[in-house]
Amino acid sequence: MKRSDIYRKSIINQILTEGQSSNNRVSFSYDREKNSGFYSEIITLDEIKQSTNDFTEEISVEGFLENFIHNRIGVILEESGYSINMNAIDINSTNFYDGYELNIPILKENSELFEDLFSEIDAELEPKAEPTPPAPAPAPVPAPTAPAPAKIINKHVKNRVSDVPITKEPTAGQTPHLPTQAKARKTQNPRKVDLLLKSVFESKFVDYKLSTDVGDWKPIKTLKADGKLMITWESVKEPTLLVETILFPADSNKVKIKVKNRKGQVFIDHFFEIYRIPTDAFLSERFFRKTYFNLLKKFIDTRVITLEPFNTQFIFWKTDNPNFSYSFSSPNKNKIILDLISFISTARKPILDDFFEQNNLKHKQGYLQTLLDAAEAAGIFRFKREGNEIIILKGPNYKPFLDGKVRRVTS
């Protein structure tokens, strides 16, 4: 854990114990009755550039924010007994001119694991005991003897357990210093993972509807391909289009995904890499809610949306510039965009310097250049030079943007 994250954790503990924060850029709130709250933090673009060595370690601001929220803030919250509400998070929203004001929705996690619900899975994996023969006639009870000393396993050997990949069953060679029963607890069993995922999905999410920019999707098939869980999703609007996913094929850490029609024609063949394999019922449910559904939604909103018949409903823009973290999918998510729209609508001559002057942004003009360049690339605005003045004009996608029809797509 980085020093800055240790500091963040101390602030959260201070808020929980004392009810106040020693840093006015970090706040934390939680309503126990509603089981909801927010972790809020302001982070500037300068700090993001320094943290990523001017984007040499991250390809984009969006990539930094996703990693920052899920792999750093998420870990801090989990250590404090909370987790991120993945169904409500939106990293693109901000009302902070020179950076990001992150408002991360949180939940209080249930600390109890639900392994008892799947005890039949463990029973299936364990060898069945042979039937015992009838007991012989009781013999005379001998005189009691002193109890035997308790068995000590590897008394003089320090246990060292190496990481065992999910594709391999534990063997004596891989974990030489652990008894057989402990190996099953210390390492991942691919067969058990498959059964857990199938049981959790069919008990919790068989009627789940995934909401995306192109409408809802529902699971119509949950089959097992070579023992693996395969979930097929159908578009409610366009039932001819299917998204087929296979979880951890060939005992890998991937989720394989295919987009095809009912005739079997494949349009997209893709995969996700998963770095936290669920090993019990509680983690399996959290995997579906926080990882699988969010990756699938993002994939549909950026890739499937470009296929027919969805592509006729939107205007798409694409860029390879790593500094462009904006998607412009909604006109109401960025305050400066709203201010620019208002300025264009009311100004007699919308001069860019006048906009900076009226909103007291002259000293932050450098911070806003990336946003303006991205808005121009998306076709929302265009800029025209007249002498020494730069005029803000409506771009070709200005009206579709106001209607919520502009989408950024990935390569």
N, C-alpha and C positions, 0 to 999 in steps of 0.2 A: 504494500500500500504506500502511495506517495505521501510525502510530508504534507502537501496541501490537502489530501484526502483525510489524513489523521486530524488536521485542523478542522475540517468540515465536520468530522465525527464528533469532535469535542464541542463544537457549537450546538449540534443537535442534542447532545447529552445535556448541555447547559440549559437549552430551552425546555427539555423534558423535566429537568430537576428544579430549575430556578424560575422558569416561565419567562425568561428574557434572553436576548441574543447580544453578544458582544461585538457583532459585526452587522452593520445595517444593510449589507448586500445579501445577507442570507436570512431567510425566515422559514419557519416550520409550523404548521398548524394541523390539528387532527380532531375530528368530531367522532367520539366513540359511538354515539347512538346511530349515526349514519354510516359508520365505518368508511369515512372518506376524509381527505385532507390534501394539503399541498406542501411540497418542498419548493421554495422559490430561491433563485439565485441570479444575480446580474453578472454577466461575463462579457467583457468588451472584445472587440475585434482585435485590438492590439495584443491582448492576453492570449487569444486563440493563435495568432501568428507566432508569438513567442513559444507557446506550448508545442506547436507543430514544427518549429524551426522554419518558419515561413512556408508552411505547407509541403515541406520535404518528407514529413512523416505521415501526413494525411493528404488524400487527393482533393478534399473539398471541405468547406465549413460544415456542410451537412454530415459528412462522414465523421468529422471530429465530434459533432454534437451527439450523434447516435452512439459512438463509442463512449463519450463522456457520460451520457445518461445511463446506458445499459451496463457498462463494465466498470464504472467508477461510482457514480451516485447510487446505482442499484445495489452494489455490494455494501456500501455504507449503510443504506436503509435496511438491508436484510440483517446486518449485524445488530441493528437497533430494534429488530422485530417487525419491520414494515417492508412493503414492496411497492413497486410502481404499478399503477393501474394502467395496463397496456391498452385497454379499450378506450381510454379517454385522453391519452397523451397526444400532443401535437407539437413537434419541435419547430415547425415553421412559423408559429405565431409569435409575434413580438411587438411591443410598442416602445422600444428603446432604440433611439436613433443611431448610436455608435456601437451597438452590440446586440446582445440578446438578454431578455428578461425571461428566464426559464421558469415556467410554472408547471411543476411535475406532479400530477395527481398520484396520491398514495392510498394504500389499503393496509389494514392490520392483518398480518398473516395468521392462519390457524396453525398453532405450533404442534398439533398432534398429527402424526402420520397415519394414513389409513391402510396400513398393511394388512390389518385383520380382515378387511373386506375381500382380500384376494388370497386368503390362506389356502383355498383350493388350488391355486396356481402352484404354490410351493409343494403342496401334496402331490401334484402331478409330476413335478420335476424330481422329487425324491424317489429312490427305489422303494418298491413295495416290500413290506416285511413278509417273510415266509410264515405260513401258519404254524403255530406252536403245537407240538404233540401234547396229548393229555398228561397231566401231572401225575407222577408216580405216587404210590402210597406214602404218607408222611413217615419219615424216619424219626427215631428218638432225637430230641433236641440236645446237642452237646453243650457243655459248659461254655458260657460266654468267654470270648477271648478279647485281648486288647485290639482296638480298631487299627486297621492298616493305615500307614501314612498316606496322605493325599498324593496323587500322581502329579509329578512336576514335568512339564513339557519344555524341553530345551532350556534347562536351568542355566547353563553357562553360555548360551548363545544369544547374542543381541539380535532381535528381530529386525530384518531389513526387507521391506516389501517393495519391489520395483513396480512401476506402472505396467499393467497388463492390458493390451489393446482389446477392444470389444470383439475382435475377430478370433480371439484365441481363448479356449477354455483354460482355467487354471490347472497347472500340472506341478508335480514335485520339483521339476527343473526350474520353473519360473518363480516359484515362491518356496524355496527349500526350507525355510525356517518356520513355516506355519503348519499347524495340523490341518487335516483335510476339511473339517467343519469350518474352520476360520477362513480358509481360502474362498469358500463360496460366499462369505460375507464381504471379503475384502475386494473381490474382483467382480466385473460385470459379466452376467450370463446372457448372451444374445437371445437364447430361447425365452428366458424370463422377460426380457425387455419387450419382445414381440407380443407375448401374451398379456403383459401389463397394458401396452398401448391399445391393443384390441379391446380389452375389457373396459378400460377407462373411456375410450371413444364411444363404444356402443352403449354404455350406461349413462354417460353425461352429455354427449354431443350428437346423438343420432338425429335429433330434430333441430340442430343448430343452423342458423342462417347467417351467412357471411355478407356483411354490407360493404359494397364497393361503390366507386364512382359510376359504374355501369349497371347498378342494381344489385339485387340480392342473389346469392348462390346457395344451393342446398346440396347436402351429400345424398346421393342416390344409391351408391353401392359401397359396401365395406367388405371387400374380399381379401383373401390372403394369397399372395403370389409367392410360392416357395416358402411358405411360413411367414411372410412379411405382410404387414397391414397395407392394403391398397385402398385409398379413398378416392372416389370419383365425384366431382362436383359438377352440378348442372346450373346453367344460367336460368333464372326465373323468367327473365325477359326473352331470352333467345335459347330455348331448350335444345337447339341443334348443336350448340357449342358446349364442349365438355373439357374439364381440367382434371387430369388423372395424376394422382400423387402416390408414390410408393415410399414408405418410411424405412430408411436404413437398409437398402437392398444390399445383398451379399455381405451383411454384417458390417457395412461401412458407416461413416458418420454423415452420410448425405441423405437428402430427401429428393428423390427424382421426380420431375414434373414434366408432363406432356399436355399440350393443348391441341385438341383434335375435334373433328366433327363426328357425327354418328356413323359415317361411312368408314371411319378409321383413318382419314387423311390427317396427318400430323402437321401443324402449323409452327409450333414452337417446342423444342426439346431442350430442357434446362435442368438445373439442380441447385439446391441450397446445401451449404455445409453447416453442420450443427456441432457446436463445441461442448455442449453439456448434454450427455445422454441420460435420459431419466432412468432411474434404477428402482423406483418404488411408485406406489399409486399416487401419492401426493405430488411428487415431482412430475409424474406423467400428466396429471391434470394441468399443472402449471405450465408444462411444455406446450400443450395444446393452446392454452389461453394466451400465453405471453410470447411464444416463439412461432409456432406453426401458423396460427391464424394471422398474425401480423405480417409474416413473410409472404404468405399467400395473398393477402390483401394488397400489399405493396406491389407484388408481381402483377396482379390483375390490373391495378391502377396505372402501371407504367408500361406493361408489355401487351397484355390481352386487350387493353383498350384501343390499341392500334389496329386490331383486326376487324374485318367486316362482321356484323353490321354496325359495330360500335364506333368505328372511326369516322363515320359521317356525322356524328353528333358533337364532335369536338374539333378544336384547332390545336395542333401540336407544334411545339418548338423544342429544339434540341441544341445542346451546347456541350463542348468538351472542356470548357474553362473551369478549373477546379475551384475558383473563387465564387462561382455562381451556385449558391445553396438555395436559391429561391425557386419555387415551383409556380407561383401565381395562379394556383387553382381556385382561390377565392379572393375577391376584391376587399374583403373585410378583415383580412388577417394581418395586414401591415399598415401601421399608422401613417408612415410617410407616403405610401401609395395613395391612401385616402386623402391626405393633405394635397398631394399633387393633382388629384382628380378635381378637388374643390377649387384649387388655384386656377386650373385650366378653364373651368366652367365660369369663373367670376372675373378673372383678370381681363382687362381690355387688350393687353398685349402680354402674354405669359412669358416673361423673361426669366431665365433660370436664376440669375443673380437676385432678382426681386423676390423670388420664392425663398431663397436662403436668407435674405434680409428680413422678410416678414416673419419667418419662423425662428429667427435667432439661431441660424444654423451655419453662419458664415465660417465659424471656426471648426466646424465638423464636415466641411465640404469633402475632404479626402475620404472620410469614412463612407460617405454616401455614393461615391463614384461607382463602386461595384454594383450597388443596387440599381443605379440608373442605367449602367451598361447592360445589366441583366434584363431590365424592363424593356430596353431598346431591342435586345436580341429576341425577346418574346413578342415583339411587335405591338406592345401596349402603348409606348410613346416613341416619338422620333424627335430628333433635335436638329435645328437648322441655324446656321450661323448667319447673322446679318451685321456686318461690320465687326464691332467688338462685342456684340451681344449674341447670346445663345437663346433661341426661342424653343419652348416646349410645345410640341404639336401632338395631336392624337395619331397613334399608329394604326396600321391596318387591322390589328386585333384588339383595338380599344373597346369596341362594343361587345365582342365575344367575351372579353375579360370581365366586363361589368355583368354579363349574363352568367358568369361562372363556367364558361365553356373552354377556357384555355388550360392546356395540360402540358407539363414537361415530361418527355419520354426519355428513356435510356437507350443506349446503343444495343 
